[in-house]
Amino acid sequence: MNNQIKVSVIIPVYQVENYLERAIDSVLAQTLEEKEIILVDDGSYDASPQICDRYAQQYPGLIHVIHKENDGLGMARNTGVKAAVGEYIAFLDSDDTVEPEMYEEMYQKAVEEDCDIVMCDVKIIYVDENRTNIVSTYPSEDIDLPDYIANGNNITYSVNKLYKRSIWEENQYEKMLFEDIALIPSIMTRYFNIGYIRKPFYNYFRRANTISTTFVGNMVDIIQSFRNFIDTSNPDYRDEVIYCTAKQLYWNMFQSRVLFQADFIELLKEYKKDFLINPYIAKDTKIRKLLDYIDKEVIPEKFICVHFYRPIPERYLEQIQTDFPNAILIDVDENYYPIEKLPKNIQTALEQGETAYVEEYIALKILYEQGGIVLSPEMHANLYLKKLRLNRIFFGFEDENELLTSCYGAIKKHYVIQALLDTYEANNIYNKAYLPLKERLRDFLIIHFKLNVNGRNQLLKNEIQIYLPSVLAYDMKDNENCCKKSDIQIPEGYELISDNVLKMWSDRLISNWNLYKQELNKKTPSGNKKSPVQNNLPNPDVFNYELDKRIREVMNNYENSTSWKITKPVRAIGKLFGRQ
Amino acid sequence: MQDKKILIIANSIYQLLTAVHMKLSIFKDYNADLIITDVTPQLKECLPRIKDTGLFDKVIFAAAKEINKKYAAAKPDILTEGFHNINSIFRWILDDELVYYSEIYFSNFDPFTRMLACYFYTLPCEFICYEDGFSSYVIDYLREDRAAINRHPDGKKIKDKVKSILLYEPHLAMRKDNLMNRSLPKINQNDNRLKEILNYIFDYKNPDYNADFIFLEQSFRAEGIKTNDIELMKICQQIVPQGKFIVKPHPRNPENIPFNLGITRKYSNNAPWELFLLNEDIKNKTIITVCSNAALTGRIVFGMDINTVMLYELFQGKVLWKEDDILKQYLRRFYRQFAGNNYYVPKTIYELKNILQYLGGHNEQSDKSFSHYSSISS
């Protein structure tokens, strides 16, 4: 009986009650009769398990169901492969569909040409945009493998391919996101009999809020995927593999996953020689842009948490684990450094109970030695902190006057950190009075880098990035906040913001608004015409927060507008001469 | 007494204090005369009391102020005329006769002193400069491009007569002249005899206030220099608890602006600053100044380690010590090598606030910055 199964179609199932039936039906409608469908329910808690069971009952012998605990897509596919008995294996994602002739035509091709793998094209259906796009895998049905690896499409997809089952005796998915990238392109370099049918058999439904379109901490797995691809590929195709990776990297770094740019740069460095000597990259002016980043230093993903005589809060650890799964946590308690190895004055401070002072010194010292991000236990970082790793060194304002020293970062051995450390050896007020680092830091930046104490973003001497309070201290704007204070309990749905920052924020908003209105009035005098702002304002009975939101949008528009920027000097001169 | 005969010239209170100190210490075995001039009007009041002490054989009063004013920036022909008439001038301005002196000690290269150098030019009489504070360490008064009198044949004769300078901190000297820097012993603050004599000479009375933070005003307004010193005073006053802050006005400033603005109480003591340091318990006091030499006196003259906050890094205004590299070097060297543990030069307003708070200023307004550890330690 088993010998009669030509293709086993494996469908991993997880929380897809709205799509699953469509996917299964598309396989049932296949013209190929000698097939089996293996549904691997990966611990779904919606109606998917019941749907699976219903189909299995309805199609005994044709549809098999495996229920297992949730372990991820790759593991579910592996489970399916183990249960499969078909001559060939195919994968179908449970929210996609396949055209009726797909497996029959691909199987015939496989048998006729004794292929290890047969590929087809992919039709991408952009669900929210109501449009489709067919992505051709290769310009010709005769696959030239090196050229395919270097220039082909759809190489990373598991689902547009039919595989000889024996391939899966030698390969399996790893437990990670982007398990496709980690395995499939590598397989393509190691099996030479590859067939190709130039038809878009596979319908890939692309929706918003899928793994392809949202950001989560685990996405950093993509780095390991690329690493796996490079390391496990056939070395005879090294140049092609590197070029293929470079193209994927380019797209990820500059378009789809810019947030992870620092991680991608670290990967570039890891394979620096391969990227630098690659003949394909050398000829590709677009992809060559990657090489500009190869020597860029990024802040290592290390979190330095100094916590003398107090534990690291659970929520802190959970947050790091969730958003920065690959990060190294340098857990520094009071026993981290033997006391006798600390400078004399730091030992004295510790003896006098100046714990916070010593903590700040130790954090600086480790930051200098290893690079990374100092993150106090009272802080709550989020995924967006990743983008700050592109700085060489960064700090943030806590409010208009004070700097924040519970979250800051630097590359290893940064001279500013060294200079700050040196001040701990000097006879100065900061050491005499055991002043907090933020006092020392602010004065240091004023004196040596002309810091403007105004709570605004600044890039000092093209080296030190200083951020607004909303970036590192308080969550006041979506996609801007990277870290916030979390040591005070507040009701759910609220954000903690200090009086000073709130005042600073509203003053700035109002003064910018007034300035904007003045400019607008100059352009449209005596109220003859309604300004575009007035036209767009909501009805008078809208909630205040909606009005505020609207004002912010308008503010963003005009602040970012070229004309506003260009006319800035003119406005400044006008102000100087007392023009209102 | 040995047969060496000494003459000391004092133009200021600081010089008179040093003159008395020298007579009681390094010249205790020599006969000495003292000239006090009217360059500082207060000195004349001290004259009878100086005589009372019997320290000096003669105390001569010299009305040198007008002479100095007339010849300091005079044209060569006027200078020539003046130096030719030295005998007449001396008869006119001195209230007693000069005798022969083996050593003459002076602080200022003013026309009167230069005339003395001409007067004794052919005699084996050495001229020795002694400390007049800040300027003695940094200014080469005899450099020819500095003034016409330095190029005048008689005006520059003093250069031949003076070989050395006595300084409380000779290693602090930054001048580029060829004078040898010699050590002048510091005044021992526990020398009660000296203290009694000085108190008598200057008729010292204890002040009726007890401010812990004393801001020494400088003569910027008298010299027409626009500055931010009043703003700096205000900042200090805001940090220091009420009643603990006082501004000692500079006598040459035409108005007591800090007082008029309500920044300070009235500072009523006219006693020399140095006597204040010598007599009062200054252990817990803090001296604040932009760059007044008086703030350094305690360290230089008495070897005291007084809390001193120098604001010159925060000062805005065109003044010599901001323009002149040697002066800058002097301030740097003093800070690094001589200042001691309680000398502060804040570079930002925030640092100034922290320093004053550390030294005991805890006004409520600025206490916020000390709540810095609250989130961590709680």
Interface residues (C-beta under 8 A of the other chain):
Chain A: T355 A356 E359 S376 E378 E402 N427 I429 Y430 K432 A433 L435 P436 K438 E439 R442 D443 I446 I447 V453 K485 D487
Chain B: N341 Y344 P346 K347 T348 Y350 E351 N354 I355 Q357 Y358 S369 H372 Y373 S375 I376 S377
